[in-house]
Amino acid sequence: MTDHAVLDELQQAIDEAFRGRDRVAMREVYSAVSEHVNLPADLLTHLNELPEGDYSRQGLARAINEVITRRGEQDSLGLLDVPTGAEPGT
């Protein structure tokens, strides 16, 4: 699976976690991502770097993008799209 395909799969898992909800707990996101067998385990470590708590879709995308950028993977992996109507904070 290419790096960009991994990011697409991650986006799909996040979409599933948020289905019908405005905010979700980090543990629910982690659970949804864990169910996607095509995602490499090292991608889950990106989520481990995020603080516990509830996230909006926009806040989660921004937080994951910060981890990707901090690791210097934005050129190879890419960044998640931050949905429009982004609210401040997480």
Secondary structure in CASP SS format (residue, H / E / C, confidence):
PFRMAT SS
TARGET T0000
AUTHOR 0000-0000-0000
METHOD secondary structure of the structure
MODEL  1
M C 1.00
T C 1.00
D H 1.00
H H 1.00
A H 1.00
V H 1.00
L H 1.00
D H 1.00
E H 1.00
L H 1.00
Q H 1.00
Q H 1.00
A H 1.00
I H 1.00
D H 1.00
E H 1.00
A H 1.00
F H 1.00
R C 1.00
G C 1.00
R C 1.00
D C 1.00
R E 1.00
V E 1.00
A E 1.00
M H 1.00
R H 1.00
E H 1.00
V H 1.00
Y H 1.00
S H 1.00
A H 1.00
V H 1.00
S H 1.00
E C 1.00
H C 1.00
V C 1.00
N C 1.00
L C 1.00
P C 1.00
A H 1.00
D H 1.00
L H 1.00
L H 1.00
T H 1.00
H H 1.00
L H 1.00
N H 1.00
E C 1.00
L C 1.00
P C 1.00
E C 1.00
G C 1.00
D E 1.00
Y E 1.00
S E 1.00
R H 1.00
Q H 1.00
G H 1.00
L H 1.00
A H 1.00
R H 1.00
A H 1.00
I H 1.00
N H 1.00
E H 1.00
V H 1.00
I H 1.00
T H 1.00
R H 1.00
R C 1.00
G C 1.00
E C 1.00
Q C 1.00
D C 1.00
S C 1.00
L C 1.00
G C 1.00
L C 1.00
L C 1.00
D C 1.00
V C 1.00
P C 1.00
T C 1.00
G C 1.00
A C 1.00
E C 1.00
P C 1.00
G C 1.00
T C 1.00
END
